[in-house]
Amino acid sequence: MIGQKGIATSAGGVEKHVEEISMRLVKEGHQVTVYYRDTFMKKNMKEYKGIRLIKIKTFKFKSLDAIVYTLKATANALYNNYEVYHYHALGPASLSFIPKLFQKKVIVTVHGLDWKRDKWGKFGKAYLKFGEFIVGNFSDRVICVSDNIRKYLVCKYKKRDDLNTIFIPNGVNIEEGIGASLIKRYKLKENDYILFLARLVPEKGAHYLIQSYNQLNIDVKLVIAGGDSFTKKYMKYLRSLSRGNDNIIFTGNVSGQLLNELYTNCLFYVLPSDIEGMPLSLLEALSYGKYCVTSDIDENKSVINYDILGTTFIKGNVDSLKNKILLTLSSDSYKKNSEERKKYIKERYNWNESTYSTEAVYNSLFSKTEKIKCNEVT
């Protein structure tokens, strides 16, 4: 596995995806190698839940971090002579053509159309589009976490007759809700706050939510949970928007019991994103039975496709979001159908099924008599 920042980390959805899939592949008898970046995992870990880990030294600069890591990880993987090379995200996938030069099998999982993200400048966007070009023209198989992404790639690269794209959604772990203990450090209690939980990058839309909340006169707090990703200026902007409003609480990155408590005890969850792949935080919120208010982009609507799950507002429209929050609070819709939401999400987004589908993709690269061997997935 190449492309993730680390494993057993709260860095983001890609990292969670790789961890969940990898540890299940190990349980199925495979030996899986995950390459991680020293800039995101300080501990020199060599194994995690049966997964072999290899640390790659890189630079903590947005423009160099990913490409240096990917080049060094790819070289090491080739030295170890693996047969299957599984890249994650468009940036790292830009170098996925290198194993093809050595007749290796290459799979890419596309987690989102990253060139759309505002945090990238002209060069960054151009490089990510180059990564997409490599994926569309050279990969043996392309896994898409969203069917909308799959349809886009099929349409964009329709001239390639053998382009094989597969939709495999993210999964979710069903956790038991717990009481309010750790959240008391933020002066929070059960059912007295609205929750936003995601990386604090422009495309996640936390600024829309803060702007909307500032226009509301409600006795409910707003929790902004998550860390930055080379987006210090955006973090400063968010804090400037919230200045003077003590009811807006920033928690930073959260995991473990604190994450569980934040989901369990919130009134409802808000995801005002401009761009998504398959939003893991949205699936997680639903797995806790929480009502969700999201932007009306296709990737969110593909999840919020049933009235009891939540509602959508016009993407990027602060007034529309404000009105949906007021409507949700006044209608008490967030208080109802919690168990139905849990059941719905459990039946449709399952890590075990996603792993079996991924394993089937690996096996499809080989003849019936030459299925993937142990220790050959990286």
N, C-alpha and C positions, 0 to 999 in steps of 0.2 A: 504494500500500500504506500503510495507516494502522493503527497499533496497536502495532507493534513498538517496542522501546526504541531499537534501533539496527541496524546491519548490520556485518558483519565484527567482531563482538564475541562474547564468551563469556557474555553476559547470560543466555541461556536457550534453551529449545527453540523458542519462537516466533520469536526472532531468527534462529536457524539455519534454520528452515523458510522464512522470508521470503527469506533470502539465497539458498538453494539454488534455490527456485522462480523468483525474480526473474532471476538470472543466466542461467538456462536459457530463460526467456521472451525475454530479450534476444538470445540465440543464435538463437532462432526468428524474429527480425526485428522484435520488438515494442520499443517504447520504454517503459520502466518507471520510474516515480517512486516513491521510498521516502522517507517522512517520518520523521526520527529526532529524538530528544530530546537537547538539549544537556547534560542532566544525566548522560547515559550515554556520549556520544561527545564528547570535548573538542575533537578536531580538527575544523576547519571543512572537512569533505570535501564536494565537490560532485559527485563521480562515483566509482563503485567497480565495476570489471568491466563497464563499459558501462551501469550503473544510475545514473539521475539521482537525486541525494540533495538533500533540502531539510531544513535544520536548523530546529527549532522550539524557541524559548526557553520554558522552563517553570520550575517550582519543585521543589526536591528535598525534597518532603514527600509522604508516602504518600497523604494525602487530597486533594492538589491536582494532583500530577504528571500523572497520566493524563488527567484531564478537561480541564485547561488545554491540554495538548498536543493532544488530539483535537479540541477546538473550533477551535484555531488552524490545525491541519493541514487540517481540513475546509473552513474558510473559504478558505484558500489554494488548495486543490484546486478549489473552486467557481469561484474567480477565474480559474484556469487552464482552466476549462471542459472538464474531462475527461468522458468518457462512462461509464466504469466506475470505481466506488469500492469497493475491496476492503479491508474492515476485518478485523482479527485480534484475537480474544479478546472476552469479554463486556463488559468495562469500556469499552473504546473503542467497541464496537458500540452502546452506549447512545445515541450521537449519530448513528448511521447513518441515522436517519429524516430528518435534515436534507437530504441530497442528494435524497431521495425527494420533498421539497417542490418541487424544481426539475426533476422528471421524469427524474432520473438513475438509472442502473442500479446496484444495490447488491448486493454479495456479502459475506457474512461467513464467515470460517473460525472455527469453535469448536474451540479447543484443549483445553478442559476446562470442567467446571462449576465455575467459579472461586468461586462463592458458598459452596461447601463448604469452602474453605480456612480453616484456623484463624487465619491471620494477620489476617483481617478482623473488625472489630467488627460490631455490629448495623447501623449505618448503611452500612458497606461492603458487607455481605452483601445488604442491601436494595437498594442501588444496583446491584449485580451481577445480582440477580434482575430488576430493571427492565431491565437490558441484555439479559437473556435474553428478556424479554417483547417488547422491540423486535425482536430477531432473529426470534422466532417469528411475529411479526405483520406485519412490514414488509419484510423482506429479499426480494429477487428470487430469490436462491439461497443455500443454506446448505451450506457444505462442513464435514464433520466428520472429524477425524483418527482418530476411533474409531467403530466401528459401534455400540458401546453408547451413545455420545452421540447418534448419529443416531436410534436406536430410542427413546431417551428423549424427544427433541424431537418426533418424529412422534406419540408417545403423548400428550405434554403438550399439543400444539397441533393435535390431530386435527380440531378444528372448522374449521381453516383448510384448505379444500379444495385450494388452490393452493400449499401449502407444499412447496417442492422442496428436499429434502435429499439430499446426495450424500456417500458415504463415500470419502475419498481419504486413504490412510495416509501418514505420514511416510516418507521414504526414508533411505538410509544410504550413505555412501561407503566402499568397501572400501579400507582402507589396508594397506600392507605393514608388518608388525611390525618393530620395531627393537630394538637391544640397550639395556642399562641404562647410561646415561651421565648425563643430567641428574638422574635420580632419586637419584643418589649423594649429592646435596646434602642429602637427607633421610635419609641412611644406609639407603637401600633397595637391594636387589639383586634379581636375577631369582628369582621364585617364593618370596618370603619375606613376602608380605603379601596381605591381603584388601582389595578396593577398593570403596569407596562413592564415587560421583561424581554430584553433582546440586547444585542450589541448596540452600543451608542454610536451609530454611523448614520449619515443623513438619510439614506434610503429607508431606514426603519421608521422614520417619521415622528420621533419623539417630540420634535419642535412643534408639530401640528397639535399634538396632544396637550403640551404645556400652554400653548397659545389659547386653545379652546378652554382648558381648565381655568385659566386666569380670567376668562369672561363669565365664568359660572359663579354663582353665589350659593354654594352648597356646603353643608357640614360634613363633608367626606374628604379624606386625604387622597393624595395622588402619590404612588410609589413608582419611581423610575429605577428599575433594577437592571444592571448590566455594566460592562466596562467598555472602554474605547478600543479601536483597532486602527492604530496610526491616525487617530482623529482627535488630537488634543484641542485643535481650534474649535471643532464642533462641540466638544465637551464644555469649553468656555462659553460658547454661544448658548448652550442649554442652561447653564448656570446663570447667565445674565438674564435669560427669559424668566427664570424662577426667582430672581432676586426680590426680596421683600415679601415673598409668600412662604411662610413657615410650614404650610400644609403640603408643600411639594418636597418629597424626601428622596434623596439619592442614596442608594445602598452600595454601589459598586458591583463587582462580580459576586454572584451568589451560587452556592451549591449545597448539596447534602441536606441536612435538617432545615437550614434557613430557607433554602429554595422550596422545600416541601411546605413549610409553614406559610410562606408568602402566597403560594397557590391555594392552599387549603382555606386560608382565612380572608381572602379578598372578596369583595362584593362581586366583581366581574373583571374580565381581562380585556385590554384594548391593544390592538395591533394596527397602527395607522400607516403601514409601510407603502412605499411607492413601487418597490420591486421585491419579489420573493421567488424562491424555488418551491420547496415544500416546507413551510414554516414549522419547525419542531416545537417552538414555544407555544404556538397555537394548538397543536395536537396535545401537548402536555396540559395546557389549561383545560381543554375539553375532557381529558382523562381524569381530571379532578372534579368533573361535573360542572365546570364554570361556564357561564354564559359569556359569549365573546362578541365584541364590537370591533369590526375590521374594515379596512379600506376595501373598495369594490373591485380590486384587481382580480384577474381571472384565477390566479393561484390561491388567493384567499377564498374566493367564491366556490372553488372546487371542493373546499372543505366545509365552508359554511353554506351548505346547500339544502338545509332543512331548518324550518323556522325555529324549532326549539333549541338549535345550536347557538344561534346568535343573530346579529344583524350587520348590515354593511352601510357605509357612508361613502360619499363621493371622494375619491382619492385626492388628497391635497387640499380639500376644502374645509377650512377651520370651522365655518358656520355649520356645515353639514355634520361634522363630528360633534360639535357642541350640542346640536339638537338631538342627535342620537343618544348621547350620554344622558341628557335630560329625560328623553322618552323612556330610556331603559330604567332609570331611577324611579320615574313616576308610575310606570306600568307594573313594576315588581316582576317583570319577566325573568329576571336573573335568579329569582328565588325558586322558580318552578323547574321541574323536569331534570333535576340533577342526575338521577340514576339513569334516565334515558340517554343523556349525553354520554355518560361513562360507557354504557353498553354499546352505543353507536360507534364510538371511536375505537373501542376494543375489538370490535368485529371487523373493522376496515383497515386499521393501521397496526400491523403486528410485526415486530422485529423478526420473529421466527420465520414467518412467511417471506419476508423480504430477504432473509438469509438463504432460504431454500431456492428462491428465484435467482439470487446472485450466483449460488453454486451451480445452478442449471446453466447459467450463462457461461461460466468457466468450462463446464463439461461440453458445451456446444462447440467449443473451439477445437475439440479433439474428436477423433473417430470413436466409434462405439467400443473399440478394443483398446483405445489409448486415452482413457479418461485421466483427468488431472491427478498427478501423484502428490503425496504428502510433501511438504516443505518447498513447494514450487509456486506459492502465491506471495507476491510482494506488492 
